[in-house]
Amino acid sequence: MLISDSKGMDEFIFDRIYKINEELLPRDGEYWEWGQKQRALLDQL
C-alpha cells in the first residue's frame, strides 16, 4: 500500500496504532490525544 501525502501516512499510522490499542482507548478523542503524546515522546528521543 502506497500513500503519497504525509497527512495520509499519519492517518494510516494512527489508524494502525488505534487498532492495536482500541481496548485501552475506546473513544476517538482519547485516541487522538494519546497519538499526540506518543509523537511528542518520539520527537524527544
PDB file of N, CA, C and O in Angstrom:
ATOM      1  N   MET A   1       0.847  -1.195   0.000  1.00  0.00           N
ATOM      2  CA  MET A   1       0.000   0.000   0.000  1.00  0.00           C
ATOM      3  C   MET A   1       0.882   1.244   0.000  1.00  0.00           C
ATOM      4  O   MET A   1       1.737   1.409   0.870  1.00  0.00           O
ATOM      5  N   LEU A   2       0.670   2.110  -0.972  1.00  0.00           N
ATOM      6  CA  LEU A   2       1.446   3.336  -1.058  1.00  0.00           C
ATOM      7  C   LEU A   2       0.565   4.531  -0.722  1.00  0.00           C
ATOM      8  O   LEU A   2      -0.549   4.667  -1.228  1.00  0.00           O
ATOM      9  N   ILE A   3       1.088   5.390   0.142  1.00  0.00           N
ATOM     10  CA  ILE A   3       0.379   6.620   0.497  1.00  0.00           C
ATOM     11  C   ILE A   3       1.319   7.774   0.172  1.00  0.00           C
ATOM     12  O   ILE A   3       2.411   7.866   0.732  1.00  0.00           O
ATOM     13  N   SER A   4       0.895   8.653  -0.734  1.00  0.00           N
ATOM     14  CA  SER A   4       1.810   9.664  -1.250  1.00  0.00           C
ATOM     15  C   SER A   4       1.970  10.862  -0.310  1.00  0.00           C
ATOM     16  O   SER A   4       3.083  11.353  -0.125  1.00  0.00           O
ATOM     17  N   ASP A   5       0.878  11.334   0.280  1.00  0.00           N
ATOM     18  CA  ASP A   5       0.983  12.539   1.103  1.00  0.00           C
ATOM     19  C   ASP A   5       1.194  12.186   2.575  1.00  0.00           C
ATOM     20  O   ASP A   5       0.729  11.148   3.047  1.00  0.00           O
ATOM     21  N   SER A   6       1.897  13.057   3.289  1.00  0.00           N
ATOM     22  CA  SER A   6       2.248  12.772   4.678  1.00  0.00           C
ATOM     23  C   SER A   6       1.014  12.741   5.576  1.00  0.00           C
ATOM     24  O   SER A   6       0.983  11.986   6.549  1.00  0.00           O
ATOM     25  N   LYS A   7      -0.005  13.550   5.268  1.00  0.00           N
ATOM     26  CA  LYS A   7      -1.220  13.518   6.079  1.00  0.00           C
ATOM     27  C   LYS A   7      -1.879  12.146   5.990  1.00  0.00           C
ATOM     28  O   LYS A   7      -2.319  11.601   7.003  1.00  0.00           O
ATOM     29  N   GLY A   8      -1.947  11.594   4.806  1.00  0.00           N
ATOM     30  CA  GLY A   8      -2.497  10.255   4.642  1.00  0.00           C
ATOM     31  C   GLY A   8      -1.674   9.224   5.397  1.00  0.00           C
ATOM     32  O   GLY A   8      -2.231   8.305   5.999  1.00  0.00           O
ATOM     33  N   MET A   9      -0.359   9.365   5.370  1.00  0.00           N
ATOM     34  CA  MET A   9       0.510   8.440   6.088  1.00  0.00           C
ATOM     35  C   MET A   9       0.285   8.554   7.591  1.00  0.00           C
ATOM     36  O   MET A   9       0.208   7.543   8.288  1.00  0.00           O
ATOM     37  N   ASP A  10       0.178   9.792   8.094  1.00  0.00           N
ATOM     38  CA  ASP A  10      -0.097   9.989   9.516  1.00  0.00           C
ATOM     39  C   ASP A  10      -1.398   9.315   9.908  1.00  0.00           C
ATOM     40  O   ASP A  10      -1.462   8.628  10.927  1.00  0.00           O
ATOM     41  N   GLU A  11      -2.441   9.508   9.101  1.00  0.00           N
ATOM     42  CA  GLU A  11      -3.733   8.898   9.404  1.00  0.00           C
ATOM     43  C   GLU A  11      -3.632   7.382   9.373  1.00  0.00           C
ATOM     44  O   GLU A  11      -4.249   6.702  10.192  1.00  0.00           O
ATOM     45  N   PHE A  12      -2.857   6.848   8.433  1.00  0.00           N
ATOM     46  CA  PHE A  12      -2.664   5.403   8.333  1.00  0.00           C
ATOM     47  C   PHE A  12      -1.962   4.868   9.582  1.00  0.00           C
ATOM     48  O   PHE A  12      -2.380   3.860  10.151  1.00  0.00           O
ATOM     49  N   ILE A  13      -0.887   5.553  10.005  1.00  0.00           N
ATOM     50  CA  ILE A  13      -0.142   5.128  11.196  1.00  0.00           C
ATOM     51  C   ILE A  13      -1.028   5.216  12.428  1.00  0.00           C
ATOM     52  O   ILE A  13      -1.063   4.279  13.227  1.00  0.00           O
ATOM     53  N   PHE A  14      -1.746   6.321  12.599  1.00  0.00           N
ATOM     54  CA  PHE A  14      -2.629   6.462  13.752  1.00  0.00           C
ATOM     55  C   PHE A  14      -3.723   5.408  13.744  1.00  0.00           C
ATOM     56  O   PHE A  14      -4.110   4.898  14.796  1.00  0.00           O
ATOM     57  N   ASP A  15      -4.228   5.077  12.544  1.00  0.00           N
ATOM     58  CA  ASP A  15      -5.249   4.033  12.442  1.00  0.00           C
ATOM     59  C   ASP A  15      -4.688   2.699  12.906  1.00  0.00           C
ATOM     60  O   ASP A  15      -5.371   1.951  13.605  1.00  0.00           O
ATOM     61  N   ARG A  16      -3.453   2.390  12.528  1.00  0.00           N
ATOM     62  CA  ARG A  16      -2.818   1.142  12.969  1.00  0.00           C
ATOM     63  C   ARG A  16      -2.638   1.139  14.487  1.00  0.00           C
ATOM     64  O   ARG A  16      -2.929   0.140  15.145  1.00  0.00           O
ATOM     65  N   ILE A  17      -2.160   2.253  15.041  1.00  0.00           N
ATOM     66  CA  ILE A  17      -1.986   2.363  16.489  1.00  0.00           C
ATOM     67  C   ILE A  17      -3.328   2.174  17.188  1.00  0.00           C
ATOM     68  O   ILE A  17      -3.416   1.483  18.202  1.00  0.00           O
ATOM     69  N   TYR A  18      -4.379   2.796  16.636  1.00  0.00           N
ATOM     70  CA  TYR A  18      -5.703   2.700  17.238  1.00  0.00           C
ATOM     71  C   TYR A  18      -6.200   1.263  17.244  1.00  0.00           C
ATOM     72  O   TYR A  18      -6.756   0.812  18.245  1.00  0.00           O
ATOM     73  N   LYS A  19      -6.013   0.543  16.161  1.00  0.00           N
ATOM     74  CA  LYS A  19      -6.452  -0.851  16.106  1.00  0.00           C
ATOM     75  C   LYS A  19      -5.738  -1.691  17.166  1.00  0.00           C
ATOM     76  O   LYS A  19      -6.344  -2.574  17.773  1.00  0.00           O
ATOM     77  N   ILE A  20      -4.456  -1.415  17.386  1.00  0.00           N
ATOM     78  CA  ILE A  20      -3.691  -2.154  18.388  1.00  0.00           C
ATOM     79  C   ILE A  20      -4.190  -1.825  19.796  1.00  0.00           C
ATOM     80  O   ILE A  20      -4.220  -2.702  20.660  1.00  0.00           O
ATOM     81  N   ASN A  21      -4.574  -0.589  20.031  1.00  0.00           N
ATOM     82  CA  ASN A  21      -4.869  -0.126  21.387  1.00  0.00           C
ATOM     83  C   ASN A  21      -6.341   0.192  21.627  1.00  0.00           C
ATOM     84  O   ASN A  21      -6.669   0.870  22.601  1.00  0.00           O
ATOM     85  N   GLU A  22      -7.235  -0.285  20.759  1.00  0.00           N
ATOM     86  CA  GLU A  22      -8.623   0.166  20.871  1.00  0.00           C
ATOM     87  C   GLU A  22      -9.297  -0.300  22.160  1.00  0.00           C
ATOM     88  O   GLU A  22     -10.266   0.323  22.593  1.00  0.00           O
ATOM     89  N   GLU A  23      -8.809  -1.389  22.793  1.00  0.00           N
ATOM     90  CA  GLU A  23      -9.410  -1.779  24.071  1.00  0.00           C
ATOM     91  C   GLU A  23      -9.077  -0.755  25.153  1.00  0.00           C
ATOM     92  O   GLU A  23      -9.894  -0.479  26.031  1.00  0.00           O
ATOM     93  N   LEU A  24      -7.870  -0.194  25.080  1.00  0.00           N
ATOM     94  CA  LEU A  24      -7.432   0.759  26.090  1.00  0.00           C
ATOM     95  C   LEU A  24      -8.081   2.125  25.900  1.00  0.00           C
ATOM     96  O   LEU A  24      -8.365   2.832  26.867  1.00  0.00           O
ATOM     97  N   LEU A  25      -8.311   2.487  24.631  1.00  0.00           N
ATOM     98  CA  LEU A  25      -8.804   3.830  24.328  1.00  0.00           C
ATOM     99  C   LEU A  25     -10.030   3.751  23.428  1.00  0.00           C
ATOM    100  O   LEU A  25      -9.913   3.896  22.211  1.00  0.00           O
ATOM    101  N   PRO A  26     -11.199   3.525  24.008  1.00  0.00           N
ATOM    102  CA  PRO A  26     -12.394   3.312  23.204  1.00  0.00           C
ATOM    103  C   PRO A  26     -12.914   4.566  22.508  1.00  0.00           C
ATOM    104  O   PRO A  26     -13.658   4.454  21.534  1.00  0.00           O
ATOM    105  N   ARG A  27     -12.542   5.763  22.980  1.00  0.00           N
ATOM    106  CA  ARG A  27     -13.088   6.991  22.394  1.00  0.00           C
ATOM    107  C   ARG A  27     -12.075   7.669  21.493  1.00  0.00           C
ATOM    108  O   ARG A  27     -10.884   7.708  21.804  1.00  0.00           O
ATOM    109  N   ASP A  28     -12.545   8.200  20.379  1.00  0.00           N
ATOM    110  CA  ASP A  28     -11.659   8.810  19.388  1.00  0.00           C
ATOM    111  C   ASP A  28     -10.854   9.972  19.964  1.00  0.00           C
ATOM    112  O   ASP A  28      -9.683  10.137  19.621  1.00  0.00           O
ATOM    113  N   GLY A  29     -11.465  10.779  20.835  1.00  0.00           N
ATOM    114  CA  GLY A  29     -10.749  11.907  21.428  1.00  0.00           C
ATOM    115  C   GLY A  29      -9.552  11.442  22.237  1.00  0.00           C
ATOM    116  O   GLY A  29      -8.465  12.012  22.136  1.00  0.00           O
ATOM    117  N   GLU A  30      -9.752  10.407  23.040  1.00  0.00           N
ATOM    118  CA  GLU A  30      -8.649   9.866  23.832  1.00  0.00           C
ATOM    119  C   GLU A  30      -7.579   9.292  22.919  1.00  0.00           C
ATOM    120  O   GLU A  30      -6.384   9.458  23.164  1.00  0.00           O
ATOM    121  N   TYR A  31      -8.020   8.613  21.863  1.00  0.00           N
ATOM    122  CA  TYR A  31      -7.063   8.037  20.907  1.00  0.00           C
ATOM    123  C   TYR A  31      -6.217   9.128  20.265  1.00  0.00           C
ATOM    124  O   TYR A  31      -5.007   8.965  20.113  1.00  0.00           O
ATOM    125  N   TRP A  32      -6.842  10.235  19.890  1.00  0.00           N
ATOM    126  CA  TRP A  32      -6.098  11.317  19.249  1.00  0.00           C
ATOM    127  C   TRP A  32      -5.095  11.942  20.218  1.00  0.00           C
ATOM    128  O   TRP A  32      -3.947  12.190  19.852  1.00  0.00           O
ATOM    129  N   GLU A  33      -5.537  12.199  21.471  1.00  0.00           N
ATOM    130  CA  GLU A  33      -4.630  12.764  22.467  1.00  0.00           C
ATOM    131  C   GLU A  33      -3.465  11.823  22.724  1.00  0.00           C
ATOM    132  O   GLU A  33      -2.322  12.264  22.843  1.00  0.00           O
ATOM    133  N   TRP A  34      -3.753  10.505  22.811  1.00  0.00           N
ATOM    134  CA  TRP A  34      -2.704   9.514  23.037  1.00  0.00           C
ATOM    135  C   TRP A  34      -1.717   9.518  21.879  1.00  0.00           C
ATOM    136  O   TRP A  34      -0.508   9.431  22.095  1.00  0.00           O
ATOM    137  N   GLY A  35      -2.218   9.619  20.658  1.00  0.00           N
ATOM    138  CA  GLY A  35      -1.349   9.665  19.485  1.00  0.00           C
ATOM    139  C   GLY A  35      -0.430  10.882  19.518  1.00  0.00           C
ATOM    140  O   GLY A  35       0.748  10.784  19.175  1.00  0.00           O
ATOM    141  N   GLN A  36      -0.968  12.026  19.928  1.00  0.00           N
ATOM    142  CA  GLN A  36      -0.150  13.225  20.014  1.00  0.00           C
ATOM    143  C   GLN A  36       0.927  13.073  21.084  1.00  0.00           C
ATOM    144  O   GLN A  36       2.059  13.517  20.893  1.00  0.00           O
ATOM    145  N   LYS A  37       0.581  12.445  22.214  1.00  0.00           N
ATOM    146  CA  LYS A  37       1.571  12.216  23.267  1.00  0.00           C
ATOM    147  C   LYS A  37       2.670  11.288  22.775  1.00  0.00           C
ATOM    148  O   LYS A  37       3.848  11.521  23.047  1.00  0.00           O
ATOM    149  N   GLN A  38       2.293  10.232  22.050  1.00  0.00           N
ATOM    150  CA  GLN A  38       3.294   9.311  21.513  1.00  0.00           C
ATOM    151  C   GLN A  38       4.224  10.039  20.549  1.00  0.00           C
ATOM    152  O   GLN A  38       5.435   9.817  20.575  1.00  0.00           O
ATOM    153  N   ARG A  39       3.679  10.899  19.706  1.00  0.00           N
ATOM    154  CA  ARG A  39       4.508  11.652  18.763  1.00  0.00           C
ATOM    155  C   ARG A  39       5.457  12.573  19.518  1.00  0.00           C
ATOM    156  O   ARG A  39       6.625  12.691  19.146  1.00  0.00           O
ATOM    157  N   ALA A  40       4.976  13.228  20.574  1.00  0.00           N
ATOM    158  CA  ALA A  40       5.828  14.115  21.364  1.00  0.00           C
ATOM    159  C   ALA A  40       6.972  13.328  22.006  1.00  0.00           C
ATOM    160  O   ALA A  40       8.113  13.790  22.026  1.00  0.00           O
ATOM    161  N   LEU A  41       6.664  12.143  22.529  1.00  0.00           N
ATOM    162  CA  LEU A  41       7.704  11.309  23.131  1.00  0.00           C
ATOM    163  C   LEU A  41       8.737  10.887  22.092  1.00  0.00           C
ATOM    164  O   LEU A  41       9.937  10.902  22.366  1.00  0.00           O
ATOM    165  N   LEU A  42       8.277  10.513  20.903  1.00  0.00           N
ATOM    166  CA  LEU A  42       9.208  10.112  19.848  1.00  0.00           C
ATOM    167  C   LEU A  42      10.080  11.288  19.411  1.00  0.00           C
ATOM    168  O   LEU A  42      11.259  11.108  19.108  1.00  0.00           O
ATOM    169  N   ASP A  43       9.504  12.489  19.380  1.00  0.00           N
ATOM    170  CA  ASP A  43      10.274  13.668  18.987  1.00  0.00           C
ATOM    171  C   ASP A  43      11.375  13.975  19.995  1.00  0.00           C
ATOM    172  O   ASP A  43      12.401  14.553  19.636  1.00  0.00           O
ATOM    173  N   GLN A  44      11.170  13.592  21.257  1.00  0.00           N
ATOM    174  CA  GLN A  44      12.165  13.872  22.294  1.00  0.00           C
ATOM    175  C   GLN A  44      13.352  12.916  22.237  1.00  0.00           C
ATOM    176  O   GLN A  44      14.414  13.221  22.781  1.00  0.00           O
ATOM    177  N   LEU A  45      13.190  11.771  21.590  1.00  0.00           N
ATOM    178  CA  LEU A  45      14.280  10.784  21.542  1.00  0.00           C
ATOM    179  C   LEU A  45      15.439  11.253  20.668  1.00  0.00           C
ATOM    180  O   LEU A  45      16.431  10.539  20.523  1.00  0.00           O
TER     181      LEU A  45
END
